């Protein structure tokens, strides 16, 4: 059963890497984003194909089990990505506010100019 999961996950992850490459080529993501996601998916493949490697890393860091190590790393990555998204959304909100203010002031000036 593990071999089936390993095969399916590897195929899925390779499709994800191909999708990242396409998005990079189309200019939808930058180089650092592309590298992050390629290493993420390749790391996932490595962990799925060699699950005992997580035990080695966990023991090196003083964590009891490899599964705990993967969970901790996953939570750290998720919170980091949420933080980055929050910052990005706040920046977009500020830009939208600036654009709306500028447009409103220009519209107000046009109305005053016409009267």
RAVENUR-V540929 format. One record per backbone hydrogen bond with DSSP energy under -1.0 kcal/mol. CO is the residue of the C=O (numbers start at 1). NH is the residue of the N-H. If there is no record, write none. Layout:
<<CO,NH> <CO,NH>>
//
This chain:
<<1,5> <2,6> <3,7> <4,8> <5,9> <6,10> <7,11> <8,12> <9,13> <10,14> <11,15> <12,16> <13,17> <14,18> <15,19> <16,20> <17,21> <18,22> <19,23> <20,24> <21,25> <22,26> <23,28> <30,34> <31,35> <32,36> <33,37> <34,38> <35,39> <36,40> <37,41> <38,42> <39,43> <40,44> <41,45> <42,46> <43,47> <44,48> <45,49> <46,50> <50,53> <51,54> <52,56> <53,57> <54,58> <55,59> <56,60> <57,61> <58,63> <65,69> <66,70> <67,71> <68,72> <69,73> <70,74> <71,75> <72,76> <73,77> <74,78> <75,79> <76,80> <77,81> <78,82> <79,83> <80,84> <81,85> <82,86> <83,87> <84,88> <85,89> <86,90> <87,91> <88,92> <89,93> <90,94> <91,95> <92,96> <93,97> <94,98> <95,99> <96,100> <97,101> <98,102> <99,103> <100,104> <101,105> <102,106> <103,107> <104,108> <105,109> <106,110> <107,111> <108,112> <109,113> <110,114> <111,115>>
//
